[in-house]
Amino acid sequence: MQIQPMEKIWKNGELISWKDATVHVLTHCLHYGTGAFEGIRCYSTDKGPAIFRLKEHMSRLHTSAKAINMEIPHSIDELCTAARELVKVNHLDSCYIRPISFFGVSGIGVNPLGYPVETFIVAFPMGSYLGDEGMKKGIRVHTSSWHRMPVGSVPATAKVCGDYLNSALAVMEAKLNGFDEAIMLNDQHMVAEGSGENIFMVRNGKLLTPPLSTGVLPGITRESVMTVARDLGFVVIEQDFSRGEMYLADELFFTGTAAEVTPIREVDRRNVGNGSPGPTTMALQEKFLQIARGKDDKYSSWLDIVK
């Protein structure tokens, strides 16, 4: 997915030119993955650009940083203000927003304690992460040979830079084998999540998703979809399920900031249901996009309008 350069990027409290947003080769995070980041979407609405659950995302950035003993020198409110300012100064109607904080340059070695912390926020246009056709017709996925990293090895439930080598290996394997995405199991051989998405299964009228104890990221879109599903009358259960149980699903779908609500039509060369997106998936996708685009006042508190 190509990135369209914008005019400005926010760095450590200041707006700078896109081309000047560089880091030194000895940046600690570059060598050891010691950073935390977020992915946030801004949607076009009748009231102007609206950032989806902005405060929740910036709050999670802070908690992810805490998990690796990194203190971000900018408050949640300051980061929220910066994100709104960035959308406005770049004249963006809808976009993807990427805040990232990381240990910078001081010395050399694995221990980053005492190193300076750099914070950037970038915003740029982005369409459907897994493709417009994937949103409509569903995607093809496979179960990766790479397992989701165990919670006893790294802070797996934090959105930490170094953790995503695990995801990169899984999605590269999927692409090289002709699939759109990967599903990772945990070390107990239970379904965990995709390379950058949470997963849901519909079976016998119930909506199941792996619990946080599985080692999955506590996705903000995941939590939003669970709330909406319950409001629509669906039974939602956080429950372990195996690869074999996944093959018996009536429906499967991914959720995430980038993925939104993306149907899965095939897993490990087996059709999910009849091989087309199911009614529960499409109902939740439609409702989620209505909310994100400001078409449902019940959830208006989830939108941060950029004036």
C-alpha positions in Angstrom: 0.0 0.0 0.0 1.6 3.2 -1.2 1.8 6.3 1.1 1.0 9.7 -0.3 3.4 12.3 1.2 1.7 15.1 3.0 2.9 18.6 3.9 3.4 18.2 7.7 4.3 15.7 10.3 4.1 16.3 14.1 7.4 15.7 15.9 8.0 16.2 19.6 5.5 19.1 19.9 6.2 20.8 16.5 4.9 20.6 13.0 7.8 19.8 10.6 8.1 19.2 6.9 7.3 15.6 5.7 10.9 15.3 4.2 12.5 16.3 7.5 10.8 13.6 9.6 13.9 11.4 9.9 15.7 9.5 12.7 19.4 8.7 13.3 20.7 5.2 12.3 21.6 4.6 15.9 18.0 5.1 17.1 17.5 2.4 19.8 14.1 1.4 18.5 15.5 0.7 15.0 17.9 -1.9 16.4 15.8 -3.4 19.2 12.1 -2.6 18.5 11.7 -0.5 21.7 8.8 1.6 20.7 5.0 1.8 20.8 2.6 2.9 18.2 -1.1 3.3 17.2 -3.2 3.1 14.1 -6.2 5.5 14.0 -8.7 6.3 11.3 -10.3 9.6 10.5 -13.6 9.4 8.5 -15.4 11.9 6.3 -18.7 13.0 7.9 -21.3 15.6 7.3 -19.8 17.6 10.2 -16.3 17.4 8.9 -13.4 15.0 9.4 -14.0 12.7 12.5 -11.3 10.8 14.2 -12.6 7.4 15.5 -12.1 6.9 19.3 -9.1 9.2 19.3 -8.7 9.4 23.1 -8.9 5.6 23.5 -6.1 5.2 21.0 -3.8 7.8 22.6 -4.5 6.2 26.0 -3.5 2.8 24.7 -0.3 4.4 23.3 0.5 5.5 26.8 -0.2 2.1 28.3 1.8 0.3 25.7 4.7 2.6 26.4 4.4 1.8 30.1 4.7 -1.9 29.4 8.2 -1.3 28.1 9.2 1.2 30.8 9.0 4.1 28.4 7.5 7.4 29.5 6.0 9.5 26.7 6.7 13.2 27.4 3.3 14.3 26.0 0.0 13.9 27.7 -3.0 12.1 26.1 -4.8 15.4 25.6 -1.7 16.9 24.0 -1.4 14.0 21.6 -5.2 14.3 20.7 -4.8 18.0 20.0 -1.8 17.2 17.8 -3.7 14.6 15.8 -6.5 17.0 15.2 -4.1 19.8 14.2 -2.3 17.4 11.8 -5.5 16.5 10.0 -6.4 20.1 9.7 -3.1 21.5 8.5 -2.8 18.7 5.8 -6.3 19.4 4.6 -7.4 15.8 5.0 -11.0 14.8 4.9 -10.4 11.2 5.7 -7.1 9.5 6.6 -5.0 7.1 8.6 -3.1 8.5 11.6 0.0 6.8 12.9 1.4 8.0 16.3 4.7 6.4 17.4 6.9 6.9 20.4 10.3 5.2 20.8 13.6 5.3 22.5 16.0 7.4 20.5 19.8 7.9 20.5 22.1 7.9 23.5 24.6 5.1 23.5 24.8 1.5 22.2 23.5 -1.6 23.9 20.2 -3.4 24.7 19.2 -1.4 27.8 17.4 1.8 26.8 16.7 3.2 30.2 17.6 6.9 30.3 17.5 7.3 26.6 15.5 10.2 25.1 12.0 9.4 23.9 10.9 10.6 20.4 7.3 11.0 19.4 5.9 11.5 15.9 2.4 11.6 14.5 1.9 11.1 10.8 -1.4 11.3 8.8 -2.1 10.3 5.2 -4.9 9.1 3.0 -5.6 5.3 3.1 -8.3 3.2 1.5 -9.4 -0.3 2.5 -6.4 -2.1 4.1 -7.3 -5.5 2.6 -8.8 -4.1 -0.6 -12.3 -2.9 -1.6 -13.1 -6.3 -3.1 -12.1 -8.0 0.1 -14.5 -5.7 2.0 -17.3 -6.8 -0.3 -16.6 -10.4 -1.1 -14.3 -11.5 1.7 -10.6 -12.5 1.8 -8.6 -15.7 1.7 -6.5 -16.6 4.7 -4.4 -19.4 6.0 -3.2 -20.6 9.4 0.4 -19.5 9.8 3.2 -21.9 10.8 4.3 -19.0 13.0 2.5 -19.0 16.4 1.4 -15.8 18.1 4.2 -14.9 20.6 3.4 -16.0 24.2 2.5 -13.5 26.8 5.3 -14.7 29.1 8.0 -13.6 26.5 6.9 -10.1 25.6 4.0 -7.8 26.5 1.8 -9.3 23.8 -1.3 -7.3 24.7 0.6 -4.0 24.2 1.0 -2.4 20.8 4.8 -2.5 20.9 7.1 -2.2 17.8 9.3 -5.2 18.3 6.2 -7.5 18.7 5.3 -7.0 15.1 8.2 -9.0 13.7 6.0 -11.9 14.6 3.2 -10.4 12.5 5.5 -9.6 9.6 6.7 -13.2 9.4 3.1 -14.5 9.4 1.8 -12.1 6.7 4.9 -12.6 4.5 4.3 -16.4 4.6 0.6 -15.9 3.7 1.4 -13.7 0.8 4.1 -16.0 -0.6 1.6 -18.9 -0.4 -1.0 -16.9 -2.4 -3.3 -15.8 0.5 -4.5 -12.3 1.6 -3.8 -12.7 5.3 -2.7 -15.0 8.1 -4.3 -16.4 11.2 -2.0 -17.2 14.1 -2.5 -19.8 16.8 -1.1 -19.3 20.3 1.2 -21.8 22.0 -1.8 -23.7 23.3 -2.9 -24.2 19.6 -5.9 -22.0 20.1 -6.8 -19.3 17.5 -5.3 -15.9 18.5 -5.6 -13.3 15.8 -4.4 -12.2 12.4 -1.1 -10.4 11.6 -2.7 -7.1 12.5 -6.4 -7.8 13.2 -8.6 -9.4 15.8 -10.8 -12.3 14.7 -14.4 -13.2 15.2 -16.3 -16.4 14.5 -20.1 -16.8 14.0 -21.4 -20.2 14.8 -25.0 -21.4 15.7 -26.1 -17.7 16.0 -23.4 -16.7 18.5 -20.5 -14.4 18.0 -17.2 -15.7 19.4 -13.8 -14.0 19.8 -10.6 -15.1 21.6 -10.3 -13.7 25.1 -7.4 -11.4 26.0 -5.8 -14.2 28.0 -5.1 -15.8 24.6 -2.4 -13.1 24.1 -4.3 -11.0 21.6 -4.2 -7.2 21.3 -7.1 -5.6 23.1 -8.3 -4.0 19.9 -10.4 -0.8 20.1 -12.3 -1.8 16.9 -12.7 -5.3 18.5 -14.3 -3.7 21.6 -16.4 -1.4 19.5 -17.8 -4.2 17.4 -18.6 -6.3 20.5 -20.5 -3.3 21.9 -22.4 -2.7 18.7 -23.2 -6.5 18.3 -24.7 -6.7 21.7 -26.7 -3.6 21.1 -28.0 -5.3 17.9 -29.1 -8.3 19.9 -26.3 -10.7 19.2 -24.9 -13.0 21.8 -21.2 -12.2 22.1 -18.8 -14.6 24.0 -15.1 -14.3 24.6 -14.0 -17.9 24.2 -11.1 -20.0 23.0 -11.6 -21.9 19.8 -9.3 -24.2 17.9 -8.2 -24.4 14.3 -10.6 -27.3 13.7 -13.5 -25.4 15.2 -12.8 -22.5 12.9 -13.3 -24.8 9.9 -16.9 -25.4 11.1 -17.7 -21.7 11.4 -20.8 -20.2 9.7 -18.9 -16.9 9.3 -15.5 -15.5 10.1 -14.3 -11.9 10.0 -11.4 -9.7 11.0 -11.6 -6.3 12.9 -9.1 -3.6 13.3 -8.4 0.1 12.6 -7.0 -0.6 9.2 -9.1 -3.7 8.4 -12.4 -2.2 9.8 -14.8 -5.2 9.5 -13.4 -7.5 6.8 -15.2 -10.8 5.9 -13.2 -14.0 5.6 -14.5 -16.2 2.8 -11.9 -18.9 2.8 -9.5 -20.4 5.4 -6.9 -23.0 4.6 -8.5 -23.5 1.2 -11.8 -24.3 2.9 -14.9 -22.2 2.2 -16.3 -20.4 5.3 -20.0 -21.1 5.2 -21.0 -21.0 1.6 -17.9 -19.1 0.6 -19.5 -15.6 0.7 -19.7 -13.0 3.5 -22.5 -14.0 5.9 -25.4 -11.8 7.1 -24.0 -11.2 10.6 -20.7 -10.0 9.2 -22.3 -7.7 6.7 -24.7 -6.3 9.2 -21.9 -5.5 11.6 -19.8 -4.0 8.8 -22.6 -1.8 7.6 -23.4 -0.6 11.2 -19.7 0.0 12.0 -19.2 2.1 8.9 -22.4 4.1 9.5 -21.2 4.9 13.0 -17.7 5.8 11.8 -19.1 8.1 9.1 -21.3 9.9 11.6 -24.6 8.4 10.6 -25.7 7.1 14.0 -26.0 9.6 16.8 -26.2 6.9 19.4 -22.4 6.5 19.1 -21.5 10.1 18.4 -19.2 10.1 21.5 -16.8 7.8 19.6 -16.1 10.5 17.0 -13.8 13.4 17.5 -14.8 16.1 15.0 -12.0 18.2 13.5 -13.4 21.7 13.4 
